[in-house]
Amino acid sequence: MTHDLPLHGIHVPLVTPFDPAGDVAANALEALAHQVLDEGATGIVALGTTGEPAALDEAERDLVTEVCARVCRERGAMLTVGAGGSGTRATGEALGRLARWPEVGAAMVTPPPFVRPGAAGVLAHFARLVEVSPVPLVVYHIPYRTGQPLDAAALRALGELPGVAGMKYAGGGVGEEVVALLGDLPDGFAVLAADDLYASALLALGATGGILASAHLATARYAELAAAWGDGDVPRARALGHGLSRLSAALFAEPNPAVVKGVLHARGRIPTPDVRLPLLPAGAAAVSAALERLAEVEQTAIPRREAPPVGGSQTTGEMPESGR
């Protein structure tokens, strides 16, 4: 089923900043949301894994959603909100609460983590959820966290459900299943890259964009990467992709979002680098290395492809058809 949602370009799964007292720093969150949109992000994601939703209480999750909804209302931007859990009933209830925010364009939901119900159970889970959700769903396929692998046929079946608009794909690499899926997508179904290190490769294979924690930094370059692959500017896309993959590797050197928060704090964009237990703050060496990779990305000039002259090619001297 076709959904009129901008599931393309770069969507940033925002961190949840904390102030020195350990509370959610709502003003910093709002500023972050505006900054990534200013730099070319298509949308933002609230309460994704990067936002540490499991460490937030219900009031804090509502605050994060409210702040992000306000920004997206002001900016006319896409808002996706993470929701769900191991049980179908509880996930349905969490989805139902999103009706409080009309700005929410989609909900991001993983297959039931830890339960491992099998492909048939996952399909039945989502078939029930689309019946009760007030918004379209983006399936977050991340088997190394959920413990539930799915082959291309199962992923395609999920994409054929009428209330599923897309998939955030984090398969841990570029393997047979995602290649097969991208080669035969259901109509109106978008695949967004989620393993930051492999985002450029998935864009080259046909992903429409990415939900990338790394895009908190160098957001404009990530947006350029998605646009370059979309435009078929392969040399530019490759050059951008290699540099950004080195940045992503540095940002994920320790458990996400610790290094991302460390770099954002070092750049003065959030008040503290703090994460909540069981996560620990990133080490100084990891933050320093990521700052070096970020500086390289920001300072490296990537030339754009020049359009061929009207009427023929400079390199071949080929004449237009009318002149032959």
Secondary structure, DSSP 8 states (H G I E B T S, - for coil): --------EEEEE----B-TTSSB-HHHHHHHHHHHHHTT-SEEEESSGGG-GGGS-HHHHHHHHHHHHHHHHHHT-EEEEE---SSHHHHHHHHHHGGG-TT--EEEE-S-TTT--HHHHHHHHHHHHHHH-SS-EEEEE-HHHHS----HHHHHHHHTSTTEEEEEE--SS--HHHHHHHTS--TT-EEEE--GGGHHHHHHHT--EEE-GGGGSSHHHHHHHHHHHHHT-HHHHHHHHHHHHHHHHHHTSSSTTHHHHHHHHHTTSSS-----TTS----HHHHHHHHHHHHHHHH----------TTS-TTT----GGG-
